[in-house]
Amino acid sequence: MTSVTQTCRDLSELTAAAQTACRLLFQECYKAGIDFVFITETYRSQARQNYLYEQGRTRPGQVVTWTRNSNHTSRRAWDIAVAPPRNLYDISTLSKVGAIAKKLGITWGGYWPVGQYDAPHFEIPTTWKMPAGYKLEGQVVIPTSSAVKVQLIEDTQKPTEKDDSTMKFTNDSTKAAVRDYLKQAVDKKLIDKSWLDKFDAGILTGGDFEGLKIIIAQRSA
């Protein structure tokens, strides 16, 4: 069981729609020149939400949340922060991200009233769909620490038949080596666990794998 003091930054813990929305938000931030923001929390158990709510009320510390009923617990919300040398919650940067989010149908906590105001917080409604005129233009690198910048690895060509087909292996040792490579990247939080799940399910394509190798190499640098 995960400790209530442990923060989850794994994008794959969000709903599929929230993962897409978050990737789209970071993509549009990157295109706007905002490549210095990163994820600080995604999914939050109800036990952790209760624990945070008690801080500053029945437990010592500064108040950090106004509610027990957060969409973090329903896997539809994520928090971000700003990398140095700017302040961690630089309001100028968060406001720019909030304005981008609004265009994408993503709710920004910075628009909430006094008492609920939560500038690092973003979430989607259950009905969220990608707005007309937008698409994911490639692999979006979403940092989970200030050490990595947001990146967009654009799709520069149509996938070949080989790239678009599921991965096939002629022997078990090669398959095990590729799985171990992906598992290590997941353990180091270089890629989402969902990619390993796709591999195990036999639906990871050659194109997926080539893109993952680029992301892993860049995040390991």
C-alpha positions as CSV (number, residue, x, y, z in Angstrom):
1,M,0.0,0.0,0.0
2,T,1.4,3.4,-1.0
3,S,2.2,5.8,1.9
4,V,0.0,8.9,2.3
5,T,3.2,10.9,2.3
6,Q,4.4,9.6,-1.1
7,T,3.8,11.7,-4.2
8,C,2.8,10.0,-7.5
9,R,4.1,11.8,-10.6
10,D,3.3,8.9,-13.0
11,L,1.2,10.2,-16.0
12,S,0.0,6.6,-16.7
13,E,-1.9,6.7,-13.4
14,L,-4.3,9.2,-14.9
15,T,-7.3,8.3,-17.1
16,A,-6.6,8.0,-20.8
17,A,-8.3,11.3,-21.5
18,A,-6.4,13.1,-18.8
19,Q,-3.1,11.6,-20.1
20,T,-4.0,13.0,-23.6
21,A,-5.0,16.4,-22.2
22,C,-1.8,16.6,-20.2
23,R,0.3,15.7,-23.2
24,L,-1.5,18.3,-25.3
25,L,-1.1,21.0,-22.7
26,F,2.7,20.4,-22.4
27,Q,3.0,20.3,-26.2
28,E,1.3,23.6,-26.5
29,C,3.4,25.0,-23.7
30,Y,6.5,23.9,-25.6
31,K,5.3,25.5,-28.8
32,A,4.7,28.7,-26.8
33,G,8.3,28.7,-25.5
34,I,7.4,27.4,-22.0
35,D,9.7,24.3,-21.7
36,F,10.6,24.8,-18.0
37,V,7.5,23.4,-16.3
38,F,7.2,19.9,-14.8
39,I,4.7,17.5,-13.2
40,T,4.7,17.4,-9.4
41,E,1.7,15.1,-8.8
42,T,-0.9,13.1,-10.7
43,Y,-3.0,10.4,-9.0
44,R,-3.7,10.9,-5.3
45,S,-5.4,8.3,-3.2
46,Q,-8.3,9.4,-1.0
47,A,-6.2,8.5,2.1
48,R,-3.5,10.9,0.9
49,Q,-6.1,13.6,0.0
50,N,-7.5,13.3,3.6
51,Y,-3.9,13.5,5.0
52,L,-3.2,16.7,3.0
53,Y,-6.5,18.2,4.0
54,E,-5.7,17.7,7.7
55,Q,-2.4,19.6,7.3
56,G,-2.9,23.1,8.8
57,R,-6.1,22.0,10.4
58,T,-5.8,19.0,12.7
59,R,-2.2,18.5,11.9
60,P,0.7,21.0,12.0
61,G,1.8,22.7,8.9
62,Q,0.6,25.1,6.2
63,V,-2.8,24.5,4.5
64,V,-2.2,22.9,1.1
65,T,-5.7,22.0,-0.1
66,W,-9.2,23.3,0.4
67,T,-11.1,20.1,-0.2
68,R,-11.3,16.4,0.6
69,N,-13.0,15.9,-2.8
70,S,-10.2,16.4,-5.3
71,N,-10.2,15.2,-8.9
72,H,-6.7,13.9,-8.2
73,T,-8.5,10.9,-6.6
74,S,-10.5,10.3,-9.8
75,R,-7.3,10.4,-11.9
76,R,-8.4,13.5,-13.8
77,A,-6.0,16.1,-12.3
78,W,-2.3,17.0,-12.2
79,D,-0.1,19.6,-10.5
80,I,2.8,21.4,-12.1
81,A,5.7,23.6,-11.0
82,V,8.3,25.8,-12.6
83,A,12.0,25.1,-12.9
84,P,14.8,27.4,-11.5
85,P,15.8,30.1,-11.7
86,R,12.2,31.1,-11.5
87,N,10.2,30.6,-8.3
88,L,8.7,27.1,-7.9
89,Y,5.2,28.5,-8.4
90,D,6.0,31.5,-10.5
91,I,2.6,33.0,-11.1
92,S,3.5,34.7,-14.4
93,T,4.4,31.3,-15.8
94,L,1.5,29.5,-14.3
95,S,-0.9,32.1,-15.6
96,K,0.5,31.6,-19.2
97,V,0.0,27.9,-18.8
98,G,-3.5,28.5,-17.5
99,A,-4.4,30.6,-20.5
100,I,-3.2,27.8,-22.8
101,A,-5.2,25.3,-20.8
102,K,-8.4,27.3,-21.1
103,K,-8.1,27.1,-25.0
104,L,-7.8,23.3,-24.6
105,G,-10.9,22.9,-22.4
106,I,-8.6,22.1,-19.4
107,T,-9.6,23.6,-16.1
108,W,-6.9,25.7,-14.3
109,G,-7.2,26.2,-10.5
110,G,-5.9,29.7,-10.9
111,Y,-9.3,30.7,-12.2
112,W,-11.0,29.5,-9.0
113,P,-12.3,31.9,-6.4
114,V,-10.6,32.9,-3.2
115,G,-10.5,30.0,-0.8
116,Q,-10.3,27.5,-3.7
117,Y,-7.6,29.2,-5.7
118,D,-4.9,26.6,-6.7
119,A,-2.5,27.9,-9.3
120,P,-0.4,24.7,-9.8
121,H,-3.5,22.6,-10.4
122,F,-5.0,21.5,-13.7
123,E,-7.9,19.0,-14.3
124,I,-10.4,17.9,-16.9
125,P,-14.1,17.2,-16.8
126,T,-15.4,13.7,-17.4
127,T,-16.6,14.9,-20.8
128,W,-13.3,16.3,-22.0
129,K,-12.3,15.7,-25.7
130,M,-9.5,17.1,-27.7
131,P,-10.7,20.5,-29.2
132,A,-11.1,20.9,-32.9
133,G,-7.9,22.1,-34.6
134,Y,-5.5,20.4,-32.2
135,K,-3.6,17.1,-32.3
136,L,-0.6,15.5,-30.7
137,E,2.2,16.2,-33.2
138,G,4.7,13.7,-31.9
139,Q,6.2,12.3,-28.7
140,V,5.8,14.8,-25.9
141,V,8.4,14.6,-23.2
142,I,6.7,15.6,-19.9
143,P,9.3,16.2,-17.1
144,T,8.7,15.0,-13.6
145,S,11.6,17.1,-12.2
146,S,13.2,20.4,-12.8
147,A,16.3,18.7,-14.3
148,V,14.5,17.9,-17.6
149,K,12.9,20.3,-20.1
150,V,9.7,19.8,-22.0
151,Q,10.4,18.4,-25.4
152,L,8.4,17.6,-28.5
153,I,9.8,15.0,-30.8
154,E,7.8,15.6,-33.9
155,D,6.7,13.0,-36.4
156,T,8.7,13.9,-39.5
157,Q,7.6,11.1,-41.7
158,K,4.8,8.6,-42.1
159,P,5.6,5.3,-40.4
160,T,6.7,2.5,-42.7
161,E,4.8,-0.8,-42.6
162,K,7.7,-2.2,-40.5
163,D,7.6,0.7,-38.1
164,D,3.8,0.5,-37.7
165,S,3.6,-3.3,-37.1
166,T,3.8,-4.9,-33.6
167,M,7.2,-6.0,-32.5
168,K,8.2,-9.6,-33.3
169,F,11.1,-11.6,-31.9
170,T,12.9,-14.6,-33.2
171,N,14.1,-15.8,-29.8
172,D,13.2,-15.3,-26.1
173,S,16.5,-13.8,-25.1
174,T,16.2,-10.9,-27.4
175,K,12.6,-10.3,-26.2
176,A,13.8,-10.5,-22.6
177,A,16.6,-8.0,-23.3
178,V,14.2,-5.5,-24.8
179,R,11.7,-5.9,-21.9
180,D,14.5,-5.4,-19.4
181,Y,15.6,-2.2,-21.2
182,L,12.0,-0.9,-21.0
183,K,11.6,-2.0,-17.4
184,Q,14.8,-0.2,-16.3
185,A,13.5,3.0,-18.0
186,V,10.2,2.7,-16.2
187,D,11.9,2.1,-12.9
188,K,14.1,5.2,-13.5
189,K,10.8,7.1,-14.4
190,L,12.2,7.9,-17.8
191,I,9.0,6.6,-19.5
192,D,5.5,5.8,-18.4
193,K,4.7,2.3,-17.3
194,S,1.9,2.1,-19.9
195,W,4.7,1.5,-22.6
196,L,5.8,-1.6,-20.7
197,D,2.2,-2.7,-20.4
198,K,1.9,-2.4,-24.2
199,F,5.0,-4.4,-24.7
200,D,3.7,-7.2,-22.4
201,A,0.4,-7.1,-24.3
202,G,2.2,-7.5,-27.6
203,I,0.9,-4.3,-29.0
204,L,4.0,-2.1,-28.9
205,T,5.0,-1.2,-32.5
206,G,8.5,-0.8,-34.0
207,G,7.8,2.9,-34.4
208,D,6.8,3.2,-30.7
209,F,10.1,1.5,-29.7
210,E,12.2,3.8,-31.9
211,G,10.5,6.8,-30.4
212,L,11.0,5.5,-26.8
213,K,14.7,4.9,-27.5
214,I,15.1,8.6,-28.4
215,I,13.2,9.7,-25.3
216,I,15.1,7.4,-23.0
217,A,18.4,8.6,-24.4
218,Q,17.5,12.3,-24.0
219,R,16.1,11.9,-20.5
220,S,19.2,9.9,-19.4
221,A,21.6,12.7,-20.7
